């Protein structure tokens, strides 16, 4: 267990957090959330000892090992497999299969494992560093934006890997759905404080919003009461017979703590400017193919029509051609075969992940926006800067001093200069924080035009995709349907069951080669089904009871909030305290029930999978 006590960290006059206390308990998986620049990575650096706190302590047990993926890329071995094996403990040096399993999950092929680490791109080198940390199995694993360099199949693999992580975990990621699937608790940096609550990000932000709503209502009520007291004192200060009452109110006023108005939190708030599309079809792609010098086609005979309000998501492993496809559709590259035909009224807005390097370091944010188009004036540029969270003097910051996330916001701002009716977006969520990703998702969803977006973010895929262009199994094809339908009907090659049976029966003493009579097979299947019922039904009953309890508590919570609002309007202090305590008790109960529900649900899924495998094996036994 790690104990953080009264921790404060500042850089000069900038205070990140102050007087923070929390613990990391055994087997907890913590999601660390907060806006970019509010101290998430700094907290990681404090925990591993790469930085020192301004005040306070971090108590770490002796022999407690912390795994942290560092950005420094220093390799000493001549193959990826040997480099990855450096993460194994001394007693496991021969267990290179563990390294192979992790490397394969992170997207390395068998051939890649025998290549030199320096032959790979920076993204794959970071993956290799990640693999070394994962196989070392530290007591606490710190992951800072691990999905930034992973493609979708690797993200799905590491998600399952982390769900089975047997020790403590702290995770920073802008991918809300990825975090919510993994974490048991959320640790949030908010208003220079750090709060820890059981549950996912939705529960954390809901609780923060509720507390701030109560704070604001209480503050307004206290201000009205304070004003009434001040008016009374002013009116009756000169009357001798009311002197004692006036003095009493003066003392009351002195004892009353004045609640400060909460500082306004900047939030990315924008919408893409659309222009009319007069054609039903924004783009027609006719049998396009493209390859580089290798002559191996990245895209082969791809055809589709894009309606004026369609949204197509492009998914697949890195390096398979997703960015190349977007360049073909944007006209940056020309297909070697086939054609891309745009409607005469189609105007493209393009966001490329490599375009961040096109920003000029010596320019300010405002100058970059102004240089994007000759048709806008300085005030319009300032308005766009404000929408991208560069308010006031922040718009005068040089590009060379802003972060990667801020540069991504500048690129989005440049897209807003020219109205478009077709957005081509290449991984726009990279380097954005969680709140900015939410704002971007809303802006895309509200865009009055067509969208083609390359993304690995499954929240975006589930929310936006009407159709998919999939790069998988060395093919590029159009899938007609949502992302969930793709997972259900087709799925990723790596996740499909192997065609041959190589899984052992779980509870049978019959050897694979034995002949089994039909009667014996039926009896065995019946025993398995009976055993399944005995184990699964009690779990299902408990889950049903928990859901009923949660529903009951949530009804009570809703009623208490309504009564609290009435009590606040009536300025009934004792009633507000009583209701606040009741709300707290209900929230604690709901959190505990959700934790129990999560445990039973996972147990139920494991049991069902186990018995489905057993029944499947019985079906396959030779007769």
ZIMOHU-V156432 format. One record per helix or strand. SS is the DSSP state (alpha for helix, beta for strand). FROM is the first residue (numbers start at 1). TO is the last residue. If there is no record, write none. Layout:
SS,FROM,TO / SS,FROM,TO
This chain:
beta,2,11 / beta,14,24 / beta,29,33 / alpha,40,48 / beta,55,59 / beta,66,68 / alpha,80,85 / alpha,90,92 / alpha,96,105 / alpha,112,114 / alpha,117,119 / alpha,122,135 / beta,140,144 / alpha,146,149 / alpha,152,163 / beta,168,172 / alpha,176,182 / beta,185,190 / beta,193,198 / alpha,201,236 / alpha,240,255 / beta,274,274 / beta,281,290 / beta,299,307 / beta,311,316 / alpha,322,330 / beta,337,342 / beta,348,351 / alpha,353,358 / beta,364,364 / alpha,365,371 / alpha,378,387 / alpha,392,396 / beta,398,398 / alpha,399,401 / alpha,404,415 / beta,420,420 / beta,422,426 / alpha,434,446 / beta,450,454 / alpha,458,464 / beta,467,472 / beta,475,479 / alpha,483,489 / alpha,493,495 / alpha,518,570 / alpha,573,620
